[in-house]
Amino acid sequence: MRTRGALIALAVLLGGAALAVFLLMARFDTTLEFSFRDSVSKQWVWDSTARLQDRLILAFFQSDAGPVPFVFSRLKPGSWTLGISAPGYIPASVPVKLRRGANLLPQPIEMVGFEIPNLQRFYVFEQLDGGDIVCQLRPVGADGRAVVNHPCLPLWVETRVAVHVKDGKPVTEPMDAGGARGAELFRGHLDWRWDPAPETSFRYSIRIPGGRMVPDPSLYRVIDYLVVVPDPRIIRPDEVERLMEKAPALPDFGAIKAYLDRAGKGILYFFDTSWNVKAREE
């Protein structure tokens, strides 16, 4: 019995020592907590990689409620560089000085997107929402497939809405081909909306407000679009705005193309036209 009691006492002693060592190590484990986000949308950065010392973190959607914190553990104290990269973004390098214990970067690291990878063009699809027309902008790659997850770039979107006519008269049913633009009902630059929800396939949309369109009893519309995609490494948003203020008006695609080819450094631009757009719900 005395031997058994001694063994129990030794086990308790060893267990207590192990627990003390664990708590001591946990207390002095060097960690770094940080977060990062898209500089425009303030949301997740798709397919991102964070590196520090010999540690690696891969992240995708993160959260549609804003950036979430990441933690590197079992780090070595000292001066190091935290690197973050993702397709279509300028890589970020952040110097960090790690002290033994918990370390925190209090502000999110801003990741600057510069391109929608593999972008070839935009298709636009419309749906009515009361008197408004909601337009979904769908980026498409050179392979003909939709580009679903990509940086949020500060697009410039111009639209023109006209009556859909044939032989000078408003059309009364959808047409497979033919037709022309009649009276202009709306023209202008519109702000876009970004949808960060993971289940969303296409994230950019604009809304053409019915209250800003000229009332017209015709049944169908023609909508022309100009989508300008800036490269923030080369051109600032205010420079894009000044550039587009002097651009020829839609739907003079040839004149716009010539103007932007001549003056538009640091941008890509795309045209699209939707015919047979319903003017109202039946």
Protein Blocks (a to p, Z undefined) as FASTA:
>chain_A
ZZmmmmmmmmmmmmmmmmmmmmmmmmmpccdddddddfklopacehiacdehjbccddfk
lpanbccddddehiaedddddddddehiacddddddddehjdddfbacddddfbdehiab
dcdddddehjbccdddddddfkopacfbdcddddddddddddddeehiacfbdcfbgcid
dddfbdcdddddddfbfklmblbdcdddfklpccdfbfbdcdddddddddfklocfklmm
mmmmmpccdfbfklmmmmmmmmmghiacdddddehiafbdZZ
